[in-house]
Amino acid sequence: MCEGRRRKGEGEEKEKRREEEGGGDGIGEGRKKEKEKEKEKEKKKKKKKKRKRRKRKGMATASLIKEDPHIADTVNKTESYRVLRGRVNGLGYSPDARLIPYLELAGFGSAALIRTFDLRYDLISALVERWRPETHTFHLPCGECTVTLEDVALQLGLPIDGSPVTGVSAIAEPAALCYSLLGASPGDDESNLSGLKFTWLKANFQHLPDNATEEELMCAARAYIMHIIGGVLMPDANNNRVHIMYLPLLTDLHNVCSYSWGSAVLAMLYRELCRTTKPHTADIGGCLILLQSWALYRMPFLASVSHQPYVYPLVNRWSIYPGIGRSYTVPIYHLLIEQHAGEGFIWMPYRRPEIVAVIPSSAYVHSQLWCTNAPIINFNVVEWYHGDRVLRQFGCIQYIPDPPKEVGKVHGINKRGKHGMHWGVVHRRYIAVWDNRMG
């Protein structure tokens, strides 16, 4: 009798297990689905909580790989490729010798020597496919690497220390400002004067009278700097003018060098690299001569001509005939990077004796900033600079870095409809971090 009860109990236990595993009238299957639904709901709740926490923090850490559409995914899925378009508006003329002292005073003496060269948009497009917006680094076979403040200082000769480049982007009386600081104003409707055309700048300031006064020379120096800023250092992808918002920062030429123009250039380049990872983007802005030169110094196998003399600023190496030689297609650059960037990537190209010989000591003054970890700012643009992720570029051992920072809703914000907005106030929390970057 005990044996019968035992067998009956075992039978009931087996039946119960079958039901839970999906057997028996579908009751177990129903329970299983209910449990899966509950787990899925719990996961969604946790994700929502994480997103809320990130929004509250503002400068939260970013997930290493986001799920946003990326051009690399499109290329992998469709086996096609995209060639970006860009714009560089070289000045086409050298500054009058009488302007050099004023340009040097403003911290643009070296930048005034920059000569543009042919851009390889297939190469730039291939690099964009390797760019990760979460870390602001290229993910290559050799590891993470990026364009840094060191590259800006040595390639372009711009000041990297100082106050962030910021202010009001909508000028109340633009024509009056132009007359005050340039001695002339375009004939455009004053209410629509948001930028200065490069053709207007060249026509009015290329040729100066022999008896030009000091005031006229200072106006011409400001015009030349504006042309450099908008045409070479921070060009807009679809524009033939420089935004007037930079002009008030040139009021006192003695004070111009107190701004971190180098970090502003880098912020703009980072923004454009992030923007062009979106598959349907066709144009790219930012300092593309810096990006291309960075790639050629560190991956010389990308250039068919590599025996060019070194000059300062270092970016000018490629403006000397025959430049970088022939151009390849995006798939060929893919292949070159994949096959050679593992062992062929040069982490510290500027340590070569022949390069050190042409770099002035002034370019190293603020070298302690090269590996900093802080936001870099250019009016509405705020991007995070992760120098701590690419320590091998500075001759240091790379430790496991902290999770990358993100700037939340600020990332991607534009100037449209933001009339009268002072970006220094809007971004004050990020400016405070930049000001304490070495703290």
QUINORSUL-V189543 format. One record per run of one state. SS is the DSSP state (@ for helix, = for strand, . for the rest). FROM is the first residue (numbers start at 0). LEN is the number of residues. If there is no record, write none. Layout:
SS:FROM:LEN
SS:FROM:LEN
//
This chain:
.:0:1
@:1:20
.:21:5
@:26:31
.:57:3
=:60:1
.:61:9
@:70:8
.:78:6
=:84:2
.:86:10
@:96:9
.:105:5
@:110:3
.:113:7
@:120:8
.:128:2
=:130:2
.:132:4
=:136:4
.:140:2
=:142:3
.:145:3
@:148:8
.:156:6
=:162:1
.:163:1
=:164:1
.:165:2
=:167:1
.:168:5
@:173:9
.:182:7
@:189:3
.:192:2
=:194:3
@:197:8
.:205:8
@:213:20
.:233:7
=:240:3
@:243:7
.:250:5
@:255:3
=:258:1
.:259:1
@:260:15
.:275:7
=:282:2
.:284:3
@:287:11
.:298:1
@:299:3
.:302:11
@:313:6
.:319:10
@:329:15
.:344:4
@:348:3
.:351:1
@:352:4
.:356:4
@:360:4
.:364:2
@:366:3
.:369:3
=:372:6
.:378:2
=:380:6
@:386:3
.:389:1
@:390:4
.:394:10
=:404:1
.:405:2
@:407:3
.:410:11
=:421:1
@:422:4
.:426:1
@:427:8
.:435:4
//
